[in-house]
């Protein structure tokens, strides 16, 4: 299917004003990543049909992922093949053998335009997807600078908060659970909490080890923020929880029944090793098989020297650890290959797709990723990132995704 989108530069005289508005209205407090400006001076304008297709494909992927999840929660004998640690598997066993009550399933599917005119899927961010403000506020701001429209009537953040409100029983604390030492994580939580506060819910920002549990009910013990928690919005990766102190009762994140986005059991389909066990699940995943490059055990990439396969960590994020040719040093590649050789259950091999090269207004090659948010089964946001290498990593720029006008 041919791509129908354009990479469009902004009027450079207006960029400084745009960037200030993004920083102060879009919770982009860190507009630099090292020496890299993280706010693009371009926009992506999608054809309406392309936007519809991306949304439709993501909703199909969501449905297939939920089917895998339901089956996997009843198949603990398969959990070890996903690269989950023993502690996390033991905690996961506390989850009911179906989707947990009051969970709000939240996913982001990352699509990349390829040189053959189609799209390739790199992953699902199922556990703690980022990009809420970039998918919600950035298009609104950018639409004023381009002859274009926002992709969705309601933003990702609005949809998420409406789903929370539907499930919250009363006005108890809404806990935004994160690694509190990371400013960029706080940006994400602040952007979402702003909407919740407007609905007059009390909000707290809390580390996961400042929660205790009484009969699966979370209780905040943070000074000045104590009390019973009525809902959880989590931005602390589930696979990190096994590093928390045991006396905080972190396994209860896998057992609680208060409304949550996401429930910790989402980690079960976060693993990049999921395709390796599709055949054992007996679940039909045609959309996944169409868009995800062929995925095999790590040994395939280790034995292959023609650059047709890349290594990917089972629980990597923001492009880390992916051995796309010419995007990292030989030293980094050797370190990754060593790890994959001795800890093969933490890695997979994936067939390399050739990302489409775009040119910015300076003629510099750029590579695009469009993350499609799906909440409770419906697509509701596009998160654009663009990089100067075909591995869209931490150093990629945020770029607004809009629908092109007539």
C-alpha positions as CSV (number, residue, x, y, z in Angstrom):
1,X,0.0,0.0,0.0
2,X,1.5,3.3,-1.1
3,X,2.3,5.9,1.6
4,X,0.1,9.0,1.5
5,X,1.9,11.5,3.7
6,X,4.2,14.5,3.5
7,X,7.0,15.8,5.6
8,X,6.5,19.6,5.7
9,X,8.8,22.2,7.2
10,X,7.7,25.0,9.4
11,X,8.2,28.7,8.6
12,X,11.5,29.1,10.4
13,X,10.6,32.6,11.5
14,X,7.8,31.0,13.5
15,X,9.7,28.1,14.9
16,X,11.0,29.8,18.1
17,X,7.5,30.8,19.0
18,X,6.2,27.3,18.3
19,X,9.0,25.7,20.4
20,X,8.2,27.9,23.4
21,X,4.6,27.0,23.2
22,X,5.4,23.3,23.1
23,X,7.7,23.6,26.1
24,X,5.2,25.5,28.3
25,X,1.9,24.1,27.1
26,X,2.9,20.5,26.2
27,X,5.0,19.6,29.2
28,X,8.2,19.4,27.2
29,X,10.5,20.6,29.9
30,X,13.5,18.9,28.4
31,X,13.6,20.2,24.8
32,X,17.2,18.9,24.5
33,X,18.5,15.3,24.7
34,X,22.2,15.9,25.1
35,X,23.2,18.1,22.1
36,X,20.0,17.2,20.2
37,X,17.0,19.4,19.9
38,X,14.0,17.1,20.7
39,X,11.3,19.2,19.0
40,X,11.2,18.9,15.2
41,X,10.7,22.0,13.0
42,X,8.6,19.8,10.6
43,X,5.2,18.2,10.7
44,X,3.9,15.0,9.2
45,X,0.7,15.5,7.2
46,X,-1.2,12.2,6.6
47,X,-3.7,11.6,3.9
48,X,-7.1,10.9,5.5
49,X,-7.2,7.4,4.1
50,X,-3.7,6.7,5.5
51,X,-4.8,7.9,8.9
52,X,-7.9,5.6,8.7
53,X,-5.8,2.6,7.7
54,X,-3.3,3.1,10.5
55,X,-6.1,3.4,13.0
56,X,-7.9,0.3,11.7
57,X,-4.7,-1.8,11.7
58,X,-3.9,-0.7,15.2
59,X,-7.4,-1.6,16.4
60,X,-7.0,-5.1,14.8
61,X,-3.6,-5.5,16.5
62,X,-5.2,-4.5,19.8
63,X,-7.9,-7.1,19.5
64,X,-5.3,-9.8,18.6
65,X,-3.1,-8.8,21.5
66,X,-5.9,-9.0,24.0
67,X,-6.7,-12.5,22.7
68,X,-3.1,-13.5,23.3
69,X,-3.2,-12.0,26.7
70,X,-6.3,-13.8,27.8
71,X,-4.8,-17.1,26.7
72,X,-1.4,-16.4,28.2
73,X,-2.8,-15.6,31.6
74,X,-4.1,-19.2,31.7
75,X,-0.8,-20.7,30.4
76,X,1.9,-20.1,33.1
77,X,4.0,-22.9,31.5
78,X,4.8,-20.4,28.7
79,X,5.8,-17.4,30.7
80,X,9.4,-18.4,31.0
81,X,9.8,-18.3,27.2
82,X,8.9,-14.6,27.3
83,X,12.1,-13.5,29.1
84,X,10.2,-12.7,32.3
85,X,12.2,-13.2,35.5
86,X,11.2,-15.8,38.1
87,X,10.1,-13.1,40.5
88,X,7.8,-11.5,37.9
89,X,6.4,-14.8,36.9
90,X,5.6,-15.6,40.5
91,X,3.9,-12.2,40.9
92,X,2.0,-12.6,37.6
93,X,0.5,-15.8,39.0
94,X,-1.5,-13.6,41.3
95,X,-3.4,-12.1,38.4
96,X,-6.8,-13.6,37.7
97,X,-6.9,-15.9,34.7
98,X,-8.6,-13.2,32.6
99,X,-8.2,-9.5,32.1
100,X,-8.2,-7.9,35.6
101,X,-11.4,-6.1,36.7
102,X,-11.4,-2.4,36.0
103,X,-8.2,-2.5,33.9
104,X,-8.1,0.0,31.1
105,X,-6.1,-1.7,28.3
106,X,-3.8,0.9,26.8
107,X,-1.4,0.2,23.9
108,X,0.7,2.0,21.4
109,X,1.7,0.3,18.1
110,X,4.7,1.7,16.3
111,X,4.6,1.8,12.5
112,X,7.4,2.7,10.1
113,X,7.1,3.5,6.4
114,X,9.3,1.3,4.3
115,X,11.0,1.6,1.0
116,X,8.6,-0.9,-0.6
117,X,5.7,1.5,0.0
118,X,4.1,-0.5,2.9
119,X,4.4,-0.1,6.6
120,X,6.3,-2.2,9.1
121,X,5.4,-2.7,12.7
122,X,8.4,-2.6,15.2
123,X,6.5,-3.3,18.4
124,X,3.6,-2.8,20.8
125,X,4.2,-0.7,23.8
126,X,1.8,-2.5,26.0
127,X,3.1,-2.0,29.6
128,X,3.9,1.7,30.0
129,X,3.7,3.5,26.6
130,X,4.9,7.1,26.5
131,X,4.0,10.0,24.2
132,X,0.7,11.1,25.8
133,X,1.4,14.9,25.6
134,X,3.1,14.6,22.2
135,X,0.0,12.8,20.8
136,X,-2.5,15.0,22.6
137,X,-1.3,18.6,22.8
138,X,1.4,18.7,20.1
139,X,-1.0,18.3,17.2
140,X,-3.3,21.0,18.6
141,X,-0.4,23.5,18.8
142,X,1.0,22.5,15.5
143,X,-2.3,22.8,13.6
144,X,-2.1,26.5,14.1
145,X,1.2,26.6,12.1
146,X,0.1,24.4,9.3
147,X,-2.9,24.1,7.0
148,X,-3.9,20.9,8.7
149,X,-6.3,19.3,11.2
150,X,-5.8,17.3,14.4
151,X,-6.3,13.5,13.7
152,X,-8.9,12.9,16.5
153,X,-11.7,14.9,18.0
154,X,-10.7,13.8,21.5
155,X,-7.1,13.5,22.6
156,X,-5.4,10.4,24.0
157,X,-5.4,12.0,27.4
158,X,-9.0,12.9,27.3
159,X,-10.0,9.4,26.3
160,X,-7.9,7.9,29.0
161,X,-9.3,10.1,31.7
162,X,-12.9,9.5,30.6
163,X,-12.2,5.7,30.8
164,X,-10.8,6.2,34.3
165,X,-13.8,8.3,35.4
166,X,-16.1,5.5,34.2
167,X,-14.4,3.0,36.5
168,X,-13.6,5.0,39.6
169,X,-16.2,4.4,42.3
170,X,-15.7,7.6,44.4
171,X,-13.3,10.5,44.8
172,X,-10.4,8.6,46.4
173,X,-6.8,9.3,45.5
174,X,-5.7,8.8,41.9
175,X,-2.1,7.7,42.2
176,X,0.4,8.5,39.4
177,X,3.0,5.8,40.0
178,X,6.4,6.5,38.5
179,X,10.2,6.5,39.0
180,X,10.2,9.9,40.7
181,X,13.8,10.7,40.0
182,X,13.2,11.0,36.2
183,X,12.0,14.4,35.0
184,X,10.8,13.1,31.7
185,X,8.6,10.5,33.4
186,X,7.1,13.3,35.5
187,X,6.3,15.2,32.3
188,X,4.1,12.3,31.2
189,X,2.3,12.1,34.5
190,X,1.8,15.8,34.8
191,X,0.2,16.0,31.3
192,X,-2.3,13.3,32.2
193,X,-3.0,14.5,35.8
194,X,-3.9,18.0,34.5
195,X,-7.1,16.5,32.9
196,X,-7.9,14.4,36.0
197,X,-7.6,17.4,38.3
198,X,-10.2,19.2,36.2
199,X,-12.6,16.4,37.1
200,X,-11.9,17.2,40.8
201,X,-10.2,14.0,41.7
202,X,-7.4,14.3,44.3
203,X,-4.0,13.5,42.6
204,X,-0.7,12.2,44.0
205,X,2.6,11.5,42.4
206,X,4.2,8.5,44.1
207,X,7.0,5.9,43.8
208,X,5.8,2.3,43.7
209,X,7.6,1.5,47.0
210,X,5.6,4.1,48.8
211,X,2.4,2.0,48.5
212,X,1.3,-0.6,51.0
213,X,-1.6,-3.1,50.5
214,X,-4.6,-4.2,52.6
215,X,-6.6,-7.0,51.0
216,X,-5.4,-6.0,47.5
217,X,-6.3,-2.3,48.2
218,X,-3.4,0.1,47.7
219,X,-2.6,2.6,50.5
220,X,-0.2,5.5,50.0
221,X,2.2,6.0,52.9
222,X,4.0,9.0,51.3
223,X,4.3,12.0,53.7
224,X,1.6,14.5,52.9
225,X,0.0,12.2,50.4
226,X,-1.2,9.3,52.5
227,X,-4.6,7.6,52.1
228,X,-6.5,4.9,50.3
229,X,-5.9,4.9,46.5
230,X,-8.9,4.6,44.2
231,X,-7.1,4.3,40.9
232,X,-3.6,3.9,39.5
233,X,-2.0,5.4,36.4
234,X,1.4,3.6,36.2
235,X,4.5,4.8,34.4
236,X,6.9,2.4,36.1
237,X,7.8,-0.6,34.0
238,X,6.4,-3.8,35.5
239,X,9.6,-5.8,34.8
240,X,11.5,-3.3,37.0
241,X,9.3,-4.1,40.1
242,X,11.3,-7.1,41.1
243,X,14.1,-4.6,42.0
244,X,12.0,-2.9,44.6
245,X,12.3,-3.8,48.4
246,X,10.3,-6.9,49.2
247,X,8.7,-5.4,52.2
248,X,6.7,-2.9,50.1
249,X,4.6,-5.7,48.7
250,X,5.2,-4.9,45.0
251,X,3.7,-8.2,43.8
252,X,0.3,-6.8,44.7
253,X,0.5,-4.6,41.6
254,X,-0.3,-7.8,39.8
255,X,-3.3,-8.7,42.0
256,X,-5.2,-5.5,42.8
257,X,-8.6,-4.7,41.4
258,X,-8.8,-0.9,41.6
259,X,-9.0,0.8,38.2
260,X,-5.6,1.0,36.5
261,X,-3.9,2.0,33.3
262,X,-2.1,-0.2,32.8
263,X,-2.5,-3.1,35.1
264,X,0.9,-4.8,35.7
265,X,-0.3,-8.0,34.0
266,X,0.2,-6.0,30.7
267,X,3.9,-7.0,30.9
268,X,2.9,-10.5,29.6
269,X,2.4,-9.1,26.0
270,X,5.1,-6.4,26.3
271,X,7.8,-9.0,25.6
272,X,9.3,-8.9,22.1
273,X,9.5,-12.7,22.4
274,X,5.7,-13.1,22.1
275,X,5.8,-14.0,18.4
276,X,7.9,-17.1,19.3
277,X,5.0,-18.7,21.1
278,X,2.1,-17.7,18.9
279,X,2.0,-21.2,17.6
280,X,1.5,-22.6,21.1
281,X,-1.3,-20.2,22.0
282,X,-3.7,-21.3,19.3
283,X,-4.7,-17.6,18.7
284,X,-5.2,-16.2,15.2
285,X,-3.0,-13.1,14.7
286,X,-3.2,-12.2,11.0
287,X,-2.5,-8.5,11.4
288,X,0.5,-9.1,13.6
289,X,1.9,-11.5,11.0
290,X,1.3,-9.0,8.2
291,X,3.1,-6.1,9.7
292,X,5.7,-7.5,12.1
293,X,8.9,-8.7,10.5
294,X,9.7,-12.3,10.9
295,X,10.9,-13.0,14.5
296,X,13.1,-15.9,15.6
297,X,15.4,-16.9,18.5
298,X,18.5,-14.8,19.0
299,X,20.8,-17.5,17.6
300,X,19.6,-16.7,14.1
301,X,21.0,-13.2,14.1
302,X,24.2,-14.4,15.9
303,X,24.9,-16.9,13.1
304,X,24.0,-14.5,10.3
305,X,26.6,-12.0,9.0
306,X,24.8,-10.5,6.0
307,X,22.9,-7.9,8.1
308,X,19.5,-9.3,7.2
309,X,18.6,-9.8,10.9
310,X,18.8,-7.6,13.9
311,X,19.0,-8.4,17.6
312,X,16.3,-6.9,19.9
313,X,16.0,-7.1,23.7
314,X,12.8,-8.7,25.0
315,X,12.0,-5.7,27.1
316,X,13.9,-2.8,25.5
317,X,12.4,0.7,25.0
318,X,13.0,3.8,22.8
319,X,15.1,1.7,20.3
320,X,17.7,0.7,22.8
321,X,19.8,-2.4,22.0
322,X,18.5,-2.9,18.5
323,X,21.4,-3.7,16.1
324,X,20.2,-1.8,13.0
325,X,23.2,-1.6,10.7
326,X,25.2,1.7,10.8
327,X,23.3,3.1,13.8
328,X,25.7,2.2,16.6
329,X,29.4,1.6,17.2
330,X,31.1,-1.8,16.7
331,X,31.8,-1.8,20.4
332,X,28.1,-1.5,21.2
333,X,27.2,-4.2,18.7
334,X,29.8,-6.6,20.2
335,X,28.5,-6.0,23.7
336,X,24.9,-6.8,22.6
337,X,26.0,-9.9,20.7
338,X,27.8,-11.1,23.8
339,X,24.7,-10.6,25.9
340,X,22.5,-12.3,23.4
341,X,24.9,-15.3,23.2
342,X,24.9,-15.9,27.0
343,X,21.4,-14.6,27.9
344,X,19.6,-15.7,24.8
345,X,16.2,-15.8,26.6
346,X,16.4,-12.0,26.9
347,X,16.7,-11.4,23.2
348,X,15.2,-12.1,19.8
349,X,16.2,-12.0,16.1
350,X,14.0,-9.9,13.8
351,X,14.2,-9.6,10.0
352,X,15.5,-6.2,9.1
353,X,13.1,-4.0,7.2
354,X,14.3,-1.1,5.0
355,X,12.9,2.1,6.4
356,X,11.9,4.8,3.9
357,X,14.3,7.7,3.7
358,X,12.7,11.1,3.9
359,X,14.4,14.4,3.3
360,X,13.9,17.5,5.5
361,X,14.1,21.0,4.1
362,X,17.9,21.0,4.5
363,X,18.1,17.8,2.4
364,X,19.1,15.7,5.5
365,X,17.8,12.1,5.6
366,X,15.1,11.4,8.2
367,X,13.3,8.3,9.3
368,X,9.7,8.3,10.6
369,X,7.8,6.3,13.2
370,X,4.1,6.8,13.9
371,X,2.9,5.4,17.1
372,X,-0.8,4.7,17.2
373,X,-2.5,4.8,20.6
374,X,-5.4,2.4,21.2
375,X,-7.4,2.7,24.5
376,X,-10.1,0.1,25.3
377,X,-10.2,-1.0,21.7
378,X,-10.4,2.4,19.9
379,X,-7.6,4.3,18.2
380,X,-7.3,7.8,19.7
381,X,-3.9,9.3,18.9
382,X,-0.8,9.5,16.7
383,X,2.7,9.9,18.3
384,X,5.2,11.0,15.7
385,X,9.0,10.7,16.1
386,X,11.6,11.3,13.5
387,X,15.3,10.4,13.5
388,X,18.4,10.9,11.4
389,X,19.1,7.2,11.5
390,X,16.8,4.2,10.7
391,X,16.8,3.3,14.4
392,X,14.3,5.6,16.1
393,X,15.9,5.9,19.5
394,X,16.0,8.2,22.5
395,X,17.6,10.9,20.3
396,X,14.7,11.1,17.9
397,X,12.7,14.3,17.7
398,X,9.0,14.6,18.5
399,X,7.1,15.6,15.4
400,X,3.4,16.4,15.2
401,X,1.2,14.1,13.1
402,X,-1.7,16.0,11.4
403,X,-4.3,15.3,8.7
404,X,-3.6,17.3,5.6
405,X,-6.2,19.9,4.6
406,X,-7.8,20.1,1.1
